[in-house]
Amino acid sequence: MAALSAGVYILDDKSHIIWVNPRAETLLVRSAADMIGHDSHDLLHRGPGGGTSPRHACRLLGAFLSGTTTHSDEWFERGDGAVIHVACLGVPYRTQDGTNGGAVIFYEHPPREAPAAESSDAAAELSDVIGRLTLVAEITTVLTSTLDSHETLRRLVRLLVPQLGDWAVVDLLGKSGEVQRVAVVHHHHGAYVNAEEFEGPMPPVSETENMPLARVLRGVLPVIVSPADYEGSLDTGIAVQQRDLIRATGIRSAVIAPLHGLGGVVLGALTVGRAEQPQPYGPAELTLVDDIARRAGLAVDNARLYEQQRRAQGRLELLYVAGMRIGTTLDVRRTAEELTQVVVPRFADIATVELLDPVPRGDEPTGKRTQLRRTAVSSGLTGQPLYPVGELISFTPSTPHASAVEHGHAVLERDLEAAHGWRAWDPQQAEKILACGLHSLIAVPLQARGVMLGLATFWRARKDPFAEEDLSLVEELAARAAVCIDNARRYTREHAMAVTLQRRLLPLGLPEQDALEVAYRYLPAQAGVGGDWFDVIPLTGTRVALVVGDVVGHGLHAAATMGRLRTAVHNFSALDLPPDELLAHLDDLVTRVDQEQTGTDEGAGTGVTGATCLYAIYDPVSGRCSMARAGHPGPALVRPDGTVSLPDIPGSPPLGLCGSLPIEVTELQLAQGSHLVLFTDGLVEDRHRDFDAGLMLLLDTLSGTATQTPEETCQTVFNTMVPDRPRDDVALLVARTRMLDPAQVADWDVPSDPAAVAAVRGECGRQLQVWGLEDIQFTAELILSELITNAIRYGTQPIHVRLLRDRNLICEVSDGSSTSPHLRRAETTDEGGRGLFLVAQFTQGWGTRYTPHGKIIWTEQPLHAGAAEPIEQPSDILLDQWSDEAF
């Protein structure tokens, strides 16, 4: 600008002059020092008559504020007070620090008396200057208006033609020195034509090549070329390709200028050529194209830096999303699906995950590492040709998949069309993949904690090919996903072990008994096996105990704890304890166990305290059901008339927390055909409803089940209330009551007189005959004689005898004392002590049950003599007590 014959001054964002060229000093009769720092409008602008010009009417200031280029005629005041008429061009600009400014180029209109030739030359020079500066200004505006490198170059070449030539070509250098011809544009008959046939990869640049394009790409100064420069023998591919372009386009003169980025790095080359315009390029055009190329290089570099930053931000966002969305469950297959869904369509057009067969089952991976089963596929394409989920795929060694698994790192196949190794795996499949438009892939192994789990593959069709910089992102994604998959695998293994343990500890079937018709359902939690359990325990006197409990926590510890509590309940129930006493003993046990574990590393966080239990005993003779609960939900009751209720069962704290607090027992009178429904909290409570809402839903569900069997009731309740993936274990026990026929019960009161034994024994014998039990009559009478005699001799009133005919014959003798008889072996000289020994020999079982008013001695015998294992004749057993060996 300093050499222009036009005056030039530069303004800052406040319209203050910051620089002037010598010609401006001459035209304005002012020195640079007199102008720099002053407001340009106040200092120079005047009206045609020399008066003040209002600022709001100044076209130059308006153009600077709007960021547009403008032409105008102005009147400037010189330093000597004279006013001159000038033609101006105002060009806005933006500095590197982001501030706005402008440049004003002006030329004094020749006086009317000046020669016409001088006036014409001045106008032509000014017009030429204005045209070039306008083009530079427009190009600068266009280059700074976008941060997309491809869009930047597309706009650039459309500004260069036809103003500077018929053809514009842009070549870019890659990171590895490869050359890519990204734009070839021709202006023909008023239209822009993209000559895509000339675009694409170019041969690499040789360090020794002397042809113009190669020299420019190595950073040499811009050059003017003609077809003659590419005649003769050409020894490099890029020179041949440049010659072919010149011949095909008919270019007669061209300027090739380097695209310099920040720090002077060569990014590529800009070529402007003239084919239809006859005038060859000169030094002025060379300087102009070089200036434009320099600006374009900076714009491309800025766009690339922005794109790199955007890609880096996109990678960080993808990793963030992956961290949030991968591993939301502990399901192996779902975790694999989450990986593919995260990357499609953000990063890839198709993503697949293949795992070794043992992984989804939770087992340690074994077998061929290149034989994997497709577990997940996500696609953004319609009709993708890849193998479906479930397919077992064997990758050959020539594939990138096998290479990734073998070497343990991601493998990039940038151009599938040019690669041949992967086609050998399945040629037909490869053709389908290429026909679908897939052109690039990355295969990355999924490995965690030193264990190879499988493989993830990312494919692209619509996006640009994968680059080397994508490998680090893919490996980070794969590492995160592999840890989540391995966590899910380990959980699956532990979950399967816990489920197996729990099912082994739960009843494998229901015991045979006639007091209740029972059905049950049990469903472990999907998120982790809990400690819910249930039990049906036959007791003496045809009674049956129903148990439902819940252990705090999930996993193996919860399952093992449940097994300990269930075993304890069985042991305590063998003592024929009432519900409140049994739960009190269970509470003491839990407290002792927790105290033993307190302070040990093994026991940290594995306490039993907080477990809950409901224990009920049903007696089919009386129809009474006594029950107590410790922290557990009470049962629901469906009576034969269809009414549904929640009996008021006083609650006690969970096990281990009862302490000195009493556990209350409740007794219900149940009609035959009543449904007693016991359950754990997982049935009524889940993430969509609270406990109270669940109870109301349960009551509504049970309202129509009075006529259903327990099995049908269980199914109805589960269908209505249990979700597909419960968050907690669900245990349900439904028992329909039965009553023992009064004809199967016989009882007598016994006076405290040894002579009454014979009479009662006779009555019992006759009742056994009525029941058709003559086969066991003698044995039963012998047993009753012993028990009644002991009650008269050692017990107190009231003494009562009861016979029950059920699956076995049950004999019960009760009295008012609480002393318990003990089985012992009598000495040979003892006159007594052999009665209970004989009772034990003649029965399937016998024992003592305590009541609030005393005790009951009970025995059980099979209904027929051949129903049990053969035993000796009673007479033989009696004689054996005085055998020679005994003496």
Buried (B, 14 or more C-beta within 10 A) or exposed (E): BEEBBBBBBBBBBEBBBBBBBEBBBEBBBBEBEBBBEBBBBEBBBBEEEEEEBEEEEBBBBBBBBEEBBBEBEBBBBBEEEEBBEBBBBBBBBBEEEEEBBBBBBBBBBBEEEEEEEEBEEBBEBBEEBBEBBBBBBBBBBBBBEBBEBEEBBBBBBBBBBBBBBBBBBBBBBEEEEEBBBBBBBBBEEEEBEBBEEBBEEBBBBBEEBEBBBBBBBBEBEBBBBBBEBBEEEBEBBBBBBBBEBBEEBEBBBBBBBBBBBEEEEBBBBBBBBBBBBEEEBEEEBBBBBBBBBBBBBBBBBBBBBBBEEEBEEBBEEBBEEBEEEBBEBBBBBBBBBBBBBBBBBBBBBBBBBBBBBBBBEBBEBEEEBBEBBBBBBBBBBEEBBBBEBEEEBEBEEBBBBBBBBBEEBBBBBBEBEEBEBBBEBBEEBBEBBBEBEBBBBBBBBBBBEEBBBBBBBBBBBEBEBBBEEBBEBBBBBBBBBBBBBBBBBBBBBBBBBBBEBBBEBBBEEBEEBBBBBBBBBBBBBBBBBBBBBBBBBBBBBBBBBBBBBBBBBBBBBBBBBBBBBBEBBEEBBEEBBBBBBBBBBBBBBBBEBBEEBEEEEEBEEBBBBBBBBBBBBBBBBEBBBBBBBBBBBBBBBBBBEEEBEBBEBEBBBBBBBBEEEEBEBBEBEBEEBBBBBBBBBBBBBBEEBEEEEBBEBBBEBBEEBBEBBBBEBBBBBBEEBBEEEBBBBBBBBBBBBBBBEEEBBBEBEBEBEEEBBEEBBEBBBEBBEEBEBEBBBBBBBBBBBBBBBBBBEEBBBBBBBBBBBBBBBBBBBBBBBEEEBEEEEBEEEEEEEBBBBBBEBBBEEBBBBBEEEBBBBBBBBBBEBEEBEEEEEBEEBBEEEEEEEEE
